[in-house]
């Protein structure tokens, strides 16, 4: 079945550091890929998405590129802020299945 | 996207009781989903709720424990029945919208449930 593997957390960075959170997937066909973010005490917000190979999703300075050859969708940001502290979830939607398959989540803490 | 609200936002309940969680959307949507997020864990899909049909439950979830209603295109409820401490979780509803050329799920703020 479909699965998503995320980089183990927690991740702690200093403000303005470069962020990478790795995400790889296993799926039949050509899934759509998503990054969701969960700020403390809140629900999930869609951060960015990509629907086909080589697509780049971007939002709020975050980027992720759909790499079919490596089945990856790594999240990056060039300069993190304290306000980026949250849990980040990688997810996929595959084929005719409408439900999302989530990774385990990665806790990010950014220190001033 | 849409504005999705949930009630209650949080609750503390006694074991053996039941709690009904409401999910309201400000637009008509065909598909709604209910997820559970256990403490420190990722999200697990409980069921898919389409208006006008019975909810479809995922493996490990049954209707007697998690009955779902979907009376119209903007509203759904999830009941957590005969609760035990193991039901302490965040329960989230999501709806599916066409964003660009892709159906995308958007989530409500969640209901934080603690069972004593």
Boltz contact constraints between the chains, C-beta under 6 A:
constraints:
  - contact:
      token1: [A, 32]
      token2: [B, 102]
      max_distance: 6.0
  - contact:
      token1: [A, 43]
      token2: [B, 92]
      max_distance: 6.0
  - contact:
      token1: [A, 43]
      token2: [B, 107]
      max_distance: 6.0
  - contact:
      token1: [A, 43]
      token2: [B, 108]
      max_distance: 6.0
  - contact:
      token1: [A, 43]
      token2: [B, 109]
      max_distance: 6.0
  - contact:
      token1: [A, 43]
      token2: [B, 110]
      max_distance: 6.0
  - contact:
      token1: [A, 44]
      token2: [B, 107]
      max_distance: 6.0
  - contact:
      token1: [A, 51]
      token2: [B, 102]
      max_distance: 6.0
  - contact:
      token1: [A, 99]
      token2: [B, 45]
      max_distance: 6.0
  - contact:
      token1: [A, 100]
      token2: [B, 105]
      max_distance: 6.0
  - contact:
      token1: [A, 102]
      token2: [B, 42]
      max_distance: 6.0
  - contact:
      token1: [A, 102]
      token2: [B, 43]
      max_distance: 6.0
  - contact:
      token1: [A, 104]
      token2: [B, 42]
      max_distance: 6.0
  - contact:
      token1: [A, 105]
      token2: [B, 42]
      max_distance: 6.0
